[in-house]
C-alpha cells in the first residue's frame, strides 16, 4: 500500500481526521530524521513506513474502547509503535497511554514526540512491581510467553492484551500453557498476509 492509500484508509476506515493525519506526518518526519543516526526502525522499511509501521499500528484501534477512562500500556515501545499512533487517535483526556521503554536513547526520541501528542513515558516494565492497566499492546517486543508472564505477574486487574505477531503467531499461541483465566482469539492483520493479531482477555481469578 502506498502512502496516499494508507492515509485514505486511516480516514475512511479508522476515523482519523485531517488534523490527526497531520500529526502522524510530523511524527513520521521526526522518526525518519532520528533513524538516520539511531536504529529505531529497520532501514529497509523506511520507504514503506506508512504501511509497515503506521497502518500496522493503527489497525488495532478496532479493539480498543477510548470512551472509557482506561489506561493503555505499550510494552517495549521503541520508536513509539503502536502507542504513539493510538495516542493520536485518542480524544478522551481521561484515557491514558503509557509507553514503556528501557532504552534512554529511545526515551529521548519519545520525549520529542510529546510535542505532537499526549502520552506518558515509563522505563523498563521489569522495574515495576505492579502496573495497573486495562490494555497491554505489544509490537516487536518479546516472545509471547514472556508477554503473558508480565500480564500474570505484574497486572492484577482484568485487562486485554493486543499483540501484533508474524507468521508464527498460531504456533506460538499453541505453545502457551493453558490458563483458564485468559480467553484467546486471533484476527488477520490487514498489512501482512500471514501475520496475526492475538487478542487475549484476562479476567478476575
N, C-alpha and C positions, 0 to 999 in steps of 0.2 A: 504494500500500500504506500502510495506517495504522500507527501506532506499535505497537499490540498485535500486528498480524500480523507485522511485521518482527521483533519480539522473539521471537515464537513460531518464526519461520523460522530465526533465529540459533541457537536452542536445538535445534530438531529436525533441522535440515539442515546446520548448520555447527559443531555441537559446543560452543557457548557455554554455560557453566554459569550458574546464577543469580548467582554471585559476579562472573563476568565481565560479565554484563549490567549489574549494579550499577555496575561500573567505567565502562562505556560511558555510563551515565546521568550519572555525575559529570562525565565528560568533556563530554558534550553541554551540561550546565548551565553549565559554565565557558565553553564555546565561545559560547553564546548571550549570556552576560553580556559577554564580551570583544568580541563582534561589534557591540554597541551603540555602541562607540567606534571600533573598527577593523574594516576590511572584510576579514575572514578568509574568509567565505563570502558569496555573494550574499544580500541581504536577502530576496529573493523566494523563496529556498529554505529559509528558517528554519522554516516550518511543516511542511516535508517533510524535515526534516533526517535522520530515521531511514531513509527510503527513498533519498533523493537522495545522501546522504553516507555514512551508516553502513553500510547494506547494500551500496551500490555498492562500498565499500572492502572489506567482509568477503568478498564473493563470490570474490575472488582467492585466498583460503585454499586452495581446491581444488588449486592449482598449486604449493604450497609444502610442502616436507618439513621440518617443525620437529624431527624426530627427529635430524637430522644437525647437527653442530656447525658451522653455517654463519653467514655474515654477509648481512644483507639491507639494502639501501640504498634509501631513499625519496628520490628527487631532486626538489627544488623542493617540499618537503613542505607549506609554507604553514601551514595550520591543523592539520597532522599527519595528513593523509589521503592515502594509506591507512595510513601507518606506525604510527600510534597504535593503530588497531584491530587490526593484525597483532601488535603487541607485547602487547596484552591477550590475544589468542588464544594466544600462545606460552607454553609451560610448561617449555621446555628452557633452563636457565640458561646453557648454552653456545651457544645460538643468539642472535646479537646483531642488534638492529635499530638502524640508524643513520638519522637524519633530517637531510638536507642542506637548509639554508635560508639564503639570503643576507640576508634582512631582519632587522635587530636587533629590531624590534617583534614579529615573528612568533616569533623565537627566544625572546624573553622570555615569550610565551604558552606556548610548548612547555616551557619550564623549569618553569612552574606545573604542567603536566600530569605531570611526572616524580614528583609526589606520588602519582599514581594508578597508574602503570605504569612499567616499566623500559625505557629506551631511551637512546641517545646522541644528542646534538645536535652537528651539524657545521655549518660555514659554507658558503659558496658552493662548489659542486663544482668550479668552474673554477679555484679557488685551489689545488687539489691536483694535483700532477704525476701521481701514480699512486694509485688507490684499489684495495684488494683487497675483492672482494665476490663472493658466489655468486648473489645476486639483485639486479637493479635493478627497482624498481617506480616507476611514474610515473602521476600523475593530474593533468591540467591543468597540465603542466609546459611543455615546449617542443615545437616541431614534431618530427615523427617522425625526420626526417633528422638533426636535431641530437642527439636522444637516442642514435641509433646512432653518431654521431660520438664521443660521450662513451664509449660502450661500446668502440669500436675503439681510441681513443687513450689512455684512462685506466685501463681494466681489462684486464690482461694474462692473467689466469687464466680458464678456462672458466666461463661463468655464464649465467643465464637472465634475459631481460627480460620483464616483465609490464606491459603498458601499456594503461591504460583510455582508449579513444578513442570519439569520437562517430560520427555517421553517415558521415563522410568517411574512415573508417578504411581501408576496402579500396582506395579511390583513392590515399590517401597511401602505402599499402604498395606499390602498383604502381609508384609514382614512385621508390622507393628503388633505388639502384644494386644490381645483382646482386652478391652476395657469397657464395661457396660455403662460407664459414666459419660462416654462420648458417642455421639451419633454422627456418622460419616456420610458424605456424598461427594461425587466428583462432577465437574462441569467442564465441557470442552473449552479450551482457550480460543479466542477469536483472532489471535495474532499468529499462532503457531499450530499447524495441523495436528501434530502428535502430542502437544502439551496439554496439561490439565490444570484446573483449579481445584484444590482439595478444600472442602469446607467441612469443618467439624465443630459441633456444638458440645461444650462441656456443661453438664447440668450439676445441680447440687447433689452431693452424696446422700 
